[in-house]
Amino acid sequence: MKKSSYNFFFPLEDNSVLAFNALRNGLAVIDNETAKQIQNLKDNSTPAFDPETLFELERGGFICPNDLQELELIKIRRHTQQYAGNSLGLTICPTLDCNLHCRYCFETPYKGMMEEPTIDALANFVKSYIDSGKKSFSVTWYGGEPLLGIDIIHNLSEKFINLANSYKIHYSAYIITNGTLLTRSTAEKLKELNVEGAQVTIDGPQDTHDQRRPFLNGKGSFKHIFSNIKDAVGIIPISLRTNVDTLNINQAMDFYKELESEEWFKQNLGKSLHVHYGYVRKFSSSCKCSKEESLKEGDFYSRELELNRYLSNCTGQFVMFPSISSGCVATSIYSYVVGPKGELYKCWNHVGQEDKIVGNVSEPVEYNPLYIAYLSESFEKDPECLLCKYLPICIGGCVDIRVQFKKGELDSKDCSHWKYYLEETLRSYYTSKIKETGQLHPPTEG
């Protein structure tokens, strides 16, 4: 046996140790002597644990067979996510047009809507993947503002639902919207179309939000969006996002604290309403924010941790626990972002950029140089990542940032947020679970 390369040990007040294994998502409270024995375990040795302890430590991933190549297991996981999935995932933009003028937007608006020939081609594109054996299919409606194209969403959704029913496969959808058109009746219609939730952005209190996310005519959008969220949250779950940078981070938490006085907020928080911060960063030259306005990584993640502490206190629920990373659209061969002309991209950040198009739904997908660059970019080529204990819950960070970093377009790579608050998160999880049940029940990976 040998010790895992992905163990973390954090001392507790009672002289015991909180142990976490990032490869298996194992979490345990052990005594100091056991922790020392694990840390001092030599390869090919026989650990002096009783059978039950040995079983639990191996199940949690803290010790493993000497011939288990942990790094190779991480690589296999990544390649499985990339190439062996049974699910097709599409992010679809019915339009790139928008009715807001957000000060940090990274997209170039395009006022055209997806037309009937493209709609038909997209439906056939989906059918071809289902015919090839895909067992499930998911869509994220995106834009621009996708609800400007609600008729297109309705048209395509009916086609997708009919395909799913015909082939007896699972179909689900989600929508990312600015919330200005998310009325109660629209939410009801979306629910009928298998949309299981919506992300809506409010950037803080009314004055702050209206400066950052006004309508095209300059008028504030806060009251309009806020009213829609209150009406829609009982129909479909809402993920309330606040995009933060140096200009509004100090107001963001105040906004949520002010909402505590709202009965609808208290009733839904942690149930059909969830809140989180969005990290405003300059991903590309098209982003309208400046590097100076973006928070430094450590500053953003410390504020994110502050928000999660607050949410845990409000709801009595623990809202975070590290999970095995599984990649994104850019890293999967069965995932695409689809533009209104049927153009295909490998990253949400690329929407509307002609030089980032990798194909079209009306043509067979070919592996052009850009497509290959995103599918092949990996932690496997990064010596720093290969030695990192956080690798199983990071998988090298954002691929788009990595590609741009290699080209010299960005000055740093993307590291996992867990580097900034893994210890405090696990301690908080431990405390909350002990109070709740007297036991630890972390998610585990078999």
C-alpha positions, 0 to 999 in steps of 0.5 A: 500500500501507499499514501495518496498524493492528494491528501489534505490534513487539517488539525481540529481543536480536540487533537483529532485531524480532518482528512480530505482526499481530493481524488476520491472526495473522501472526508474523515475525522481521524486521530493524530496518530493515524494521520501521522501513520498515513503521512509517513507511509512508505510505498510497498509497505504494510500499514499497521491499521486494524481491518476496519480502519484500513477499509475506511481509509482505502475507501476514502482514498487516503491510502491505495494499492501501490500499483494504482497510478493516481495521475493516470486515473485523473487523465482517464477521467478527463478523457472519459468526459471528453470522448466517452459521454452518452450525452449531447450538451448544447448552449443555444443562442436564438439571438445575440441581440440584447435589450440591456447595455451592460458596462462590462459585456464581452459580446458584440450584439447581432440583431438578427434572429435564428431563422427557420432553415437554421432551426431545421438544420439544428434539429437535424444536427441534434437528431444525428447525435441521438441516432449515433447513440446519445442517451440524453440531451440538454440545452442551455438557452443563452444570448444576447438575451434569449427571451427576445427569441421566445418563439424560437425557443418554443419552436426548437423546444417542441422539436427537441421534446418530440425527439426525446419522446420518440427516442425515449431519451432524457431531455432537459433545459436551462436558461441564462437571461437578464430577467427583463422578460421573465414574466410569470407567464413566460416562466410558466411557458418555459416550465412547459418546455422542460426548462428546469431553472433560470440564471438572472443577474442583479448587480447589487442595490438599485443604484449600483445595478442601474449604473451597470446594467441599464436598458439601451435607452439608459433607463434603469432595469433593476425594478423590472428585473426584481419584480420578475424574479419575485413572480417567477421564482415560484414557477421555476428555480432561480439562480440569482447572480451578482457580477462583481468587480472593484466597482461594486463588490462592497455593495454586493453583500449589502444588497443580500443583507437588505433582502433579508427583510423581504419575506419572499426572499427568506421563504425561497432562499436555499430552496427555489432561490440560490445566489452566487457571485460572478467573476468579472474578468477580461477574458478577451479584447472584446470584454468592455471591462478593464484589467484594473477593474477586475478583482485579483483572484485571491480577493474575489475568492475571499469575497465569495467565501464571505458570501457562502458563510452568509448563506450558510448562516441564513439557510442553515444549509452548507452550500459548498463542498469540493467535487471531482471536476468534469470539464466544460463545453470547451473540453467535450467533443459532444458539447457546443455553443450554437450561434443564431446563424448555426455557427458552432463555438467551443466556449461561451466566451467566443460567441459572436467572434467570427475567428472563433467559429469551429463549424456549423450545424448545417455541415459535418463537424470537422476538426479545424485547428481551433477545435483541436487546440481546445480539445487537446489543451490540458493539465497533462502538458503542464508540469505545475499542474501535474504536481498539484494536490488540487488537480482532481478538483481543478483539472487545470482550470479554464481551458480558454484562459490556458489557450490564451495564456499560451498565446501570450494574450493573458498574463496568467493561467486559471487556478482552482478557487479551492486553493483559496478556501479548501480548509475553511470550507471543509472545517465549516462542512464538518461543523455543520454536519456534526451539529446536524446529524452527529456524523459526516456524510460527504459526497464520495467517488467510488 
